[in-house]
Amino acid sequence: MVIVTKNLLKVASITSLMLKVYNTLTRKKEEFIPVENGKVKMYVCGMTVYSDAHIGHARTYVAFDIIRRYFEYKGYEVTYVQNITDVDDKIINAANKEGIDALEYSKRYAERCFHDLELLGIKPADIYPKASETIDDMIEMIKKIIKNGYGYEADGDVYFSVEKFKDYGKLSKQKIEEMKVGARIEPGEKKRNPLDFALWKKAKPGEPSWDSPWGKGRPGWHIECSTMSSKYLGLPFDIHGGGMDLIFPHHENEIAQAEAAYGKGFAKYWLHSGMLKVRGEKMSKSLGNIINVRDALKQWDAEVLRFFFASYHYRSPADFSEKAIEMAERGVERINRVMERLKEIAGNASGEVSKLNEKEKEYYNAILDFRKKFEEAMDDDFNTPEAIASIFDFVKATNKYFMECEEENKNLCAYALDILAKTGNVLTLFQKKEEKYDVKPLISIAKKYGGKGEGSFEEIMKEILEIRENARKDKNWKMADAIRDELSNLGFEIQDTADGPKWRKK
């Protein structure tokens, strides 16, 4: 006999396995040891808001949302910071074309981008600092860099002296001597070395600018993230993330700036997400294959899109295609069917498991095995494809239990439901959906078969199902099948259960 209380199961859920992450800085997997016990401080480079968010952005932010959620699953207190670059050459150029203020332009697109990512179901970061609101902090960091001998002013511009920072190249694994090959100083630049990069840019006509010790101007791109991350997370902090395309020069320069300013370590672990292709090709304007998030959501369900991204390891390249989305859709369908069945059976059961028969013991062990394999996968550098495989094994074991048991154990199903909900949440599954349905077609169906067709969507659907159930009791199979078919044409599936008919969106 197996007797386990829900509370004991909760204690047993604390995994003793070691979480390992692949650190781009060392090029190997390392045990994750936080700077501060029980806390994770995490910074991910945000968007430059000059256009709508696309599925490449979505791939990165879903990946780091999952990473953040898994830390929370393991009991860490996570502080997640993601910047907003609202001062940039692309923004300025786009705003000038429209004839509007650059900050007004970027504010509009910031709102659009974050609205779209919210609709996609990405959990918001804790802090979204804007570049335009952190100018004073950037100026202070630049002053420290100059004071420490790593920066210099040149006619209103300020540059970072790369050769002065001996560890330059440690993230991208490049040597300064090799970088010099092909490097050059562009017209108008007054830097001493082709490798030096801008910390502060002298004001130009038609650009937003701020006062500084070096005259009016605006910050360079790289200084933004060094400043914001250190301001909100302190140094050193645990995780710095972003796309692989940011490793050089952006992240390399971030390290140089922060460590030159403060003389201490910057981020302990550097995590980078792989690039996203569309139908086997790199996303680009020239190919016309950039898909905006809002356009993708018109065609595909948000949960399916997130599941598609999760089906790839975050460091691996991903390939977006209709076939891949269809596979993700089928996978989500399988998981949700089991989730809904468990909910129906569990009801308000407590989840306390005791006095199990042989079939129940077998299923209980399958639940434990599922959780163990899920955590082993996620502890191995957030291996979401293996974590998903463990969920499908659980789905198979659950369906087997349903087929073989004479009567489902409600408490056992409640326990299984709790495990599935918690692990699924890590992968961004099972988010509450606020779906709005058109009631007009339902009113027509209800009235067609003798109903009133009045009230809310739920009330009219309930009336239609009662009409169909009465037809079944009267053995009027023709009417019952006709109602089922008409609902099916509207995208609703009817399931006849021992507790009466249930409807669901197909």
C-alpha atoms as one frame of an Amber mdcrd trajectory, in Angstrom:
protein
   0.000   0.000   0.000   1.244   3.499  -0.901   0.191   6.344   1.411   1.436
   9.828   0.543  -0.110  13.112   1.618  -0.202  16.165  -0.595   2.062  18.096
   1.785   4.674  15.357   1.794   4.576  15.259  -1.976   5.207  18.998  -2.053
   8.323  18.582   0.096   9.471  15.684  -2.074   9.202  17.882  -5.151  12.320
  19.870  -4.201  14.829  18.343  -6.573  18.292  17.396  -5.397  19.562  17.409
  -8.980  22.188  19.946  -9.989  21.070  22.636 -12.425  23.655  23.157 -15.136
  23.680  25.992 -17.642  25.812  26.460 -20.744  27.935  29.550 -20.184  28.977
  31.286 -23.402  31.807  32.918 -21.437  33.493  29.562 -20.690  31.979  27.551
 -23.570  30.890  24.762 -21.242  28.072  23.676 -18.970  28.520  24.783 -15.386
  26.682  24.215 -12.152  24.427  27.173 -11.488  25.392  28.813  -8.200  23.586
  32.124  -7.625  25.396  35.216  -6.381  22.855  35.448  -3.565  21.418  32.259
  -2.109  17.831  31.589  -3.206  17.730  34.501  -5.658  18.311  34.827  -9.394
  19.098  38.182 -10.964  18.569  38.044 -14.696  19.015  40.606 -17.487  17.974
  40.051 -21.089  18.580  42.550 -23.885  15.262  43.997 -24.996  13.975  45.362
 -28.261  14.980  48.434 -30.196  11.461  49.725 -30.740  11.485  51.090 -34.290
   9.064  48.512 -35.777   6.660  45.779 -34.712   7.846  42.730 -32.786   8.495
  39.752 -35.069   8.708  36.016 -34.441  12.494  36.232 -34.052  11.928  38.422
 -31.002   9.252  35.991 -29.849  11.643  33.053 -30.069  14.164  34.781 -27.775
  11.664  36.039 -25.223   9.744  32.758 -25.008  13.082  31.005 -24.365  14.007
  33.313 -21.507  10.458  33.286 -20.167  10.783  29.497 -19.833  14.191  29.841
 -18.155  12.771  32.368 -15.715   9.738  30.139 -15.026  11.941  27.125 -14.307
  13.970  29.047 -11.758  10.675  29.987 -10.097   9.533  26.356 -10.275  12.673
  25.397  -8.365  11.842  27.923  -5.663  14.139  30.815  -6.589  13.096  34.437
  -6.202  13.717  35.873  -9.668  14.300  39.504 -10.608  14.036  39.811 -14.391
  15.122  43.043 -16.112  14.660  43.719 -19.832  15.606  47.068 -21.308  13.841
  49.141 -23.942  16.108  50.862 -26.459  14.107  53.960 -27.396  17.075  56.057
 -28.580  18.838  54.639 -31.628  19.866  55.411 -35.219  17.075  53.265 -36.687
  14.471  54.973 -34.516  15.763  58.428 -35.418  15.790  57.653 -39.155  12.284
  56.165 -39.072  10.924  59.080 -37.025  12.501  61.652 -39.347  10.839  59.979
 -42.336   7.475  60.372 -40.620   8.325  63.875 -39.478   7.691  63.189 -35.781
   9.735  63.290 -32.580  11.958  60.219 -32.141  10.833  59.561 -28.561   7.182
  59.892 -29.568   7.825  57.404 -32.388   9.581  54.891 -30.109   6.862  55.201
 -27.451   4.253  54.206 -30.032   6.187  51.135 -31.106   7.092  50.154 -27.550
   3.379  50.012 -26.747   2.653  47.983 -29.884   5.519  45.547 -29.283   4.678
  44.834 -25.668   0.984  44.504 -26.430   1.778  41.862 -29.064   4.147  39.933
 -26.768   1.494  40.065 -24.044  -1.064  38.585 -26.447   1.479  35.882 -27.278
   1.475  34.955 -23.576   4.993  35.925 -22.563   5.181  36.750 -18.870   6.300
  40.385 -18.428   9.713  41.202 -16.974   9.808  42.762 -13.514  11.507  45.946
 -14.716  11.554  47.578 -18.180  14.028  50.492 -17.980  14.083  52.854 -20.964
  17.307  54.220 -22.404  15.858  57.739 -22.524  15.098  57.599 -18.797  18.571
  56.363 -17.790  20.727  59.006 -19.500  22.086  60.479 -16.250  23.169  57.005
 -15.085  24.930  56.388 -18.400  26.784  59.698 -18.132  27.981  58.713 -14.651
  29.271  55.348 -15.930  31.047  57.020 -18.837  32.711  59.442 -16.423  33.976
  56.471 -14.377  35.313  54.772 -17.511  37.231  57.914 -18.477  38.518  58.423
 -14.928  39.815  54.829 -14.830  41.752  55.353 -18.051  39.586  53.343 -20.453
  37.795  56.156 -22.272  38.630  59.427 -24.011  36.801  62.443 -25.395  37.294
  63.606 -28.989  35.505  66.802 -30.065  32.222  66.006 -28.294  32.343  62.236
 -28.898  33.522  59.799 -26.244  35.136  56.461 -27.114  36.128  53.328 -25.250
  39.796  52.387 -25.730  39.646  48.687 -26.525  43.402  48.077 -26.272  43.419
  49.370 -22.680  41.000  46.588 -21.631  43.212  43.488 -21.666  40.322  40.998
 -21.398  38.563  42.335 -24.480  37.382  39.406 -26.601  36.908  36.955 -23.721
  33.210  36.402 -24.485  33.470  36.086 -28.268  36.851  34.286 -28.015  38.540
  36.723 -30.358  41.983  38.260 -30.066  42.513  41.986 -30.487  45.272  41.342
 -33.033  42.885  39.341 -35.206  40.112  41.935 -34.876  42.377  44.630 -36.274
  42.421  42.919 -39.660  39.893  44.733 -41.839  38.895  47.210 -39.113  38.797
  50.849 -40.144  37.765  54.301 -38.993  34.630  55.564 -40.745  34.469  59.128
 -42.126  33.647  61.614 -39.349  34.921  59.391 -36.551  37.718  60.732 -34.388
  38.664  57.584 -32.533  42.288  56.646 -32.000  41.926  52.996 -32.914  39.577
  51.348 -35.436  38.398  48.917 -32.714  37.339  51.675 -30.295  33.593  52.149
 -29.939  31.354  55.072 -29.020  30.234  55.681 -25.447  28.731  59.087 -26.234
  27.842  60.621 -29.611  27.999  64.333 -30.333  24.624  65.851 -31.193  23.643
  66.105 -34.845  20.826  68.133 -36.414  17.467  66.340 -36.283  18.462  64.028
 -33.421  17.351  63.986 -29.774  20.133  65.120 -27.451  20.957  65.612 -23.781
  23.421  67.786 -21.897  26.660  66.130 -20.774  30.179  67.105 -19.628  31.245
  66.668 -23.270  28.475  68.785 -24.758  25.064  67.918 -26.123  24.679  64.412
 -27.474  23.262  60.960 -26.876  24.623  57.652 -25.578  26.101  54.878 -27.675
  24.052  51.699 -27.886  26.323  49.444 -25.822  26.503  51.684 -22.743  22.726
  51.370 -22.245  22.747  47.734 -21.164  25.897  47.995 -19.038  24.263  50.847
 -17.141  20.750  49.443 -16.774  21.807  45.953 -15.724  24.254  47.202 -13.092
  21.784  49.823 -11.837  18.884  47.439 -11.243  20.713  44.190 -10.428  24.038
  45.266  -8.924  27.394  43.687  -9.766  27.999  40.908 -10.242  24.590  39.520
 -11.195  23.677  35.984 -12.235  22.480  35.753 -15.822  22.807  37.940 -18.889
  20.881  36.744 -21.923  20.035  37.607 -25.496  20.261  36.322 -29.041  23.500
  34.812 -30.344  23.826  37.714 -32.766  24.532  39.983 -29.771  27.625  38.138
 -28.525  29.852  40.433 -30.578  30.154  43.330 -30.426  27.265  44.247 -28.100
  27.784  41.855 -25.203  31.546  41.982 -25.534  31.370  45.741 -25.199  28.969
  45.548 -22.263  31.499  43.502 -20.302  34.340  45.882 -21.124  32.355  48.975
 -20.098  30.998  47.614 -16.810  34.238  46.026 -15.636  36.276  49.069 -16.681
  33.923  51.359 -14.741  33.581  49.333 -11.554  36.616  47.069 -11.462  34.569
  43.981 -10.629  32.880  41.083 -12.419  29.794  41.792 -14.547  27.549  38.764
 -15.237  28.449  35.229 -14.068  26.566  33.262 -16.736  25.988  34.305 -20.334
  23.073  32.537 -22.080  22.336  32.996 -25.767  19.370  31.828 -27.807  19.750
  30.413 -31.308  18.587  32.190 -34.425  15.213  31.635 -36.067  14.854  30.799
 -39.732  11.648  30.919 -41.759  11.141  27.921 -44.053  14.867  27.248 -44.031
  15.986  30.802 -44.798  17.289  33.612 -42.625  14.693  36.272 -41.852  15.381
  39.439 -43.815  13.560  42.344 -45.415  15.123  41.523 -48.772  13.540  38.056
 -48.750  10.241  39.435 -47.484   9.941  36.637 -44.918   9.757  38.636 -41.698
   6.594  37.605 -39.852   5.310  40.011 -37.236   3.896  38.580 -34.002   0.498
  40.171 -34.565   0.246  38.627 -38.037   1.302  35.219 -36.704  -1.406  35.411
 -34.025  -4.039  35.952 -36.713  -3.165  32.558 -38.174  -2.110  30.455 -35.204
  -3.041  30.054 -31.551  -0.640  31.700 -29.088  -0.183  28.473 -27.106   0.733
  26.599 -30.279   3.323  29.229 -31.220   4.900  29.119 -27.756   4.930  25.320
 -27.833   6.640  25.426 -31.229   9.422  27.601 -29.803   9.737  25.335 -26.747
  10.134  22.299 -29.002  13.639  23.556 -29.849  16.448  23.804 -27.320  16.963
  27.501 -26.650  20.561  27.423 -27.946  19.672  25.590 -31.153  18.593  27.258
 -34.390  14.856  26.934 -35.011  13.036  26.719 -38.345   9.569  28.238 -38.571
   7.257  26.559 -41.091   3.604  25.655 -41.494   4.438  21.965 -41.122   6.293
  22.565 -37.854   3.372  24.619 -36.520   0.930  21.847 -37.454   3.032  19.353
 -35.490   3.043  21.722 -32.506  -0.727  22.088 -32.828  -1.224  18.321 -32.668
   1.089  18.104 -29.662  -0.775  20.819 -27.764  -4.058  19.100 -28.605  -2.868
  15.799 -27.131  -1.680  17.428 -23.921  -4.788  19.570 -23.479  -7.117  16.609
 -23.977  -5.460  14.788 -21.082  -5.456  17.959 -18.987  -9.203  18.432 -19.508
  -9.977  14.775 -18.747  -7.972  14.945 -15.513  -9.862  18.099 -14.526 -13.213
  16.443 -15.149 -12.317  13.404 -13.069 -10.499  15.210 -10.257 -13.215  17.754
  -9.589 -12.578  19.155  -6.106 -10.545  16.162  -4.904  -7.797  16.957  -2.380
  -4.948  15.162  -4.128  -4.136  12.992  -1.125  -3.183   9.568  -2.421  -3.715
   6.387  -0.361  -4.703   2.695  -0.625  -3.792   2.262  -4.251  -4.562  -0.887
  -6.213  -2.058  -2.340  -8.681  -3.183  -0.244 -11.681  -3.179   2.884  -9.557
   0.293   2.121  -8.208   1.518   1.711 -11.771   0.065   5.102 -12.739   1.351
   6.748  -9.574   4.881   5.536 -10.383   4.470   6.859 -13.937   3.617  10.292
 -12.499   6.729  10.249 -10.311   8.852   9.099 -13.251   7.438  11.898 -15.403
   8.320  14.565 -12.859  11.820  13.149 -12.396  12.510  13.063 -16.152  11.064
  16.553 -16.628  13.351  18.002 -13.961  16.378  16.084 -15.240  15.773  17.567
 -18.699  15.324  21.122 -17.453  18.295  20.818 -15.086  20.399  19.988 -18.136
  20.667  23.530 -19.522  16.876  23.910 -19.877  16.465  21.054 -22.362  12.868
  21.736 -23.368  12.677  19.110 -26.167  13.461  16.383 -23.604  11.059  17.976
 -21.117   8.312  17.868 -23.762   9.150  14.216 -24.486   8.592  13.456 -20.795
   5.156  15.123 -20.983   4.168  12.955 -23.944   5.282   9.863 -22.011   3.026
  11.051 -19.186   0.136  11.575 -21.632   0.584   8.021 -22.901   0.688   6.620
 -19.343  -2.415   8.616 -18.392  -4.421   7.384 -21.370  -3.336   3.835 -20.550
  -4.586   4.294 -16.980  -7.933   5.626 -18.235  -8.356   2.613 -20.535  -7.385
  -0.061 -18.013  -8.906   1.149 -14.732 -12.459   0.219 -13.819 -13.069   3.545
 -12.077 -10.673   6.492 -11.996  -9.219   7.450  -8.610 -10.167  11.125  -8.204
  -7.379  11.929  -5.730  -4.770  10.255  -7.903  -6.008  12.215 -10.915  -5.942
  15.431  -8.849  -2.328  14.718  -7.959  -1.458  14.008 -11.606  -3.252  17.197
 -12.617  -1.219  19.241 -10.129   2.083  17.859 -11.470   1.052  18.419 -15.093
  -0.113  21.972 -14.370   3.135  22.935 -12.625   5.449  21.422 -15.229   3.298
  22.695 -18.086   3.414  26.192 -16.648   7.213  26.110 -16.961   6.793  25.536
 -20.705   4.153  28.335 -20.831   1.261  25.874 -21.340  -2.264  26.091 -19.897
  -2.521  29.860 -19.790  -6.038  31.121 -19.234  -7.672  32.212 -22.471 -10.360
  34.821 -22.723 -12.072  33.678 -25.881 -14.994  35.597 -27.330 -17.422  33.728
 -29.517 -20.050  35.033 -31.891 -23.474  34.114 -30.446 -25.450  34.765 -33.650
 -24.813  31.309 -35.224 -25.735  29.642 -31.919 -28.979  31.618 -31.704 -29.897
  30.327 -35.173 -29.167  26.716 -34.197 -31.132  26.998 -30.941 -34.213  28.492
 -32.638 -34.004  26.030 -35.511 -34.483  23.136 -33.102 -37.166  24.711 -30.923
 -35.107  26.678 -28.414 -35.326  30.347 -27.393 -31.742  31.278 -28.219 -31.546
  33.927 -25.500 -28.881  34.937 -22.996 -25.107  34.663 -22.961 -22.961  32.401
 -25.120 -22.730  29.823 -22.312 -26.503  29.897 -21.727 -27.330  29.399 -25.400
 -24.763  26.601 -25.754 -26.251  24.903 -22.677 -29.732  25.119 -24.227 -28.526
  23.570 -27.492 -26.843  20.696 -25.649 -30.039  20.063 -23.656 -32.047  19.978
 -26.893 -29.580  17.495 -28.357 -29.584  15.379 -25.172 -33.379  15.190 -25.225
 -33.235  14.154 -28.881 -30.834  11.353 -27.941 -33.124  10.188 -25.148 -36.004
  10.115 -27.660 -33.715   8.187 -30.031 -34.032  10.990 -32.559 -30.521  10.287
 -33.807 -31.035  12.340 -36.957 -31.625  15.557 -34.967 -28.859  14.781 -32.477
 -26.339  14.175 -35.272 -27.499  17.282 -37.164 -26.963  19.493 -34.096 -23.546
  17.924 -33.520 -22.556  18.521 -37.154 -23.711  22.150 -37.141 -21.711  22.836
 -33.972 -18.730  21.070 -35.516 -18.928  23.356 -38.548 -18.663  26.297 -36.147
 -15.521  24.777 -34.621 -17.029  23.148 -31.516 -16.617  19.504 -30.563 -19.249
  17.717 -28.451 -18.170  14.940 -26.094 -20.852  12.667 -24.605 -19.723  11.705
 -21.095 -21.266   9.916 -18.113 -21.821  13.357 -16.568 -23.602  14.675 -19.623
 -22.463  16.374 -22.827 -19.395  18.634 -22.788 -18.310  21.090 -25.453 -14.845
  22.287 -26.359 -13.242  24.420 -29.041 -11.597  22.252 -31.682
